Amino acid sequence: MFTYLRSLFSTDLIMELSEQKLVIRGFKDGILYEDEPIIAIEETNKGEVVKAIGANAKSMASSNITVSNPFKHSRSFIGDFYLAEKILQHGVYTIHKSFIRPAPRVIMHQLEKVEGGLTNIEDRVLRELACGAGAREVIIYTGSKINTKLDTYESIKARVLAT
């Protein structure tokens, strides 16, 4: 019931992930969040605190602030699950400026390191990232870029399920 109410305040989203850029786009209204997937974490007495996300985080490196890109790793796409989840949460909350926590339907589209398809582990990581960002339904899409002005969430879902 509460998920249904949250869905009324949400927009269907596509998240395009790469090492250099994170793009979150809405299907209906064309809203857009685009930034570098960089996060600055400060070590405090109470634990780790997120200081900045995106281009603002680049220049914050100091002795107690660590700046990293969780989507940059030599062997896999996701190097740090926790930090990647925080970046996606920030993007979703930036798009949904609502007093109710959003529950969007999300298409995860990994743009890099997809040669030969995704493994079951990579598929699950993408699903878990989307769920951690608040998604109520997740579709993993591999293929060419999606035009949100022409395609809908339902048409992409039908295309993915048909394969």
N, C-alpha and C positions, 0 to 999 in steps of 0.2 A: 504494500500500500504506500509506504513512504517513498520507495523507489519510484513508483508511478508519479507521485507528486513532484519529486525531484526532476523527473524527466520532462515535466511541463515547463521547467525553467532552463532546459538544456537545448543545445543545438547539435546536430550530427556533425562530427568532426573528422578530418583526415589529418594524421600526423606523419609528415615526411621527415625522416631521420637521416642525417649524414654527419660526418665528423666536423664539417665546417659550418653547417646551418641546420637549425630546427625550424620547420614551418608547420604551424597548426592553422588550418583553414576550416571555416564553417561552410556547409553546403548551401543552406537557404539564404543566409544574409550576407555571405561573402566576407565575414569578419576574418581578420588575419592577425596572427602572432608570428613574428619572424625575428629570430635572434641567434646568436652564436651559442652553442651548447657548452657554456663555460660557467663554473660555479666557484664561488669563494667561500671557504669554510673557516671559521675562527675557532681556535681551541680556547675554551674558557674553563673556569673552575667547575661550572655546572655541566660541561660537556661541549659538544660541537654545536655551533650556531651558524646558520646560513647568513652570510653578510651581503652577498650580491649574486645575481644570476644574469648571464648574458655579457654583452660587450663591457658593461660597467665593472664586471668582476676581473677583467684582464689586468688592470693596473693596481689591484689591491694586495698583491703578494708582499708578505712581510714575515717576520719571524714566527708569529702566531697565527697567520692567515695562509691557508693553502689554497692555491688556485689550480683547478684541474678540469679536464674535459672527459667525462665518463664514457663518451662515445668514441674515444680514441684508444685503441689497443692494437698491438701488433698481430695477435692471433685471432681475436674475435671482435665483434662489433661493439659489444657492451663490456667496458672495462670495470665499471663500478655500478652495480645495480642500484644501490641506495641513492647515490647522487643523481643518476639518470632519472630515477623516479621523482626526486625533488624538482628537477628541471621541468619535467612534464607536468607535474602538479602546478607549478608556477604558471606555465603556459595556459593550462585549462582555466585556472582561476582568473588570469588576466583577461581571457576572452569572455568568460561568464561573470560579469559584474553583478552578482545577485547575492542577496542575504541568505539564500538557501544554497547549500553545497550542490553543485551540478552533478548530474548523472547522464552524461552524453553517450550516444552510440559512437564508437570510434573505429576508424580504419587505420591500422598501423601499416606504414609503407616504408620499409627499410630501403634506402637508395644505394647503399654500398655493401660490398662483401656478400653478394647474393648469388655469385656464380655457382651454378649447379643446384640452386634452390636452398631453402633453409632446412636445417636439421630440426628434429623434434625439440631439442633443447632451446635452439634459437627461437623457434615458434612460441614455446612456453614463456621464455623471457619477455618477448614482446607482448604477449597476452597479460602477463603479470604486471608489466610496466603500465599498460593501459588501465588495468583494474586498480592499480595503486594510485593512478592519477584521477580516479573517480568514475571510470567507464562502467556502464551497466551491460554493454554488449560490445564485443571486439571481433573484428575481422582482420586477418593478416593478409595483406595484398602484396604480391610480387609481380612486377610488370612495368609497363610504361607509366609515365606520370598521368595522374587523373586530373581532368578539367572539372572543377567543382561547379562551373556554370552550366555544363552540359549533362554531367552524370549526377545521379542521386545515390544516396546510401543504399537504397533498395536495389538499384541496378547493378552496383558493384557487388553487393551481397549475392545476387543471383548469378553473376558472372563467376565469382569465386566458388560458389557451391556447385556450379556446372562442371568445374574441372576436377 
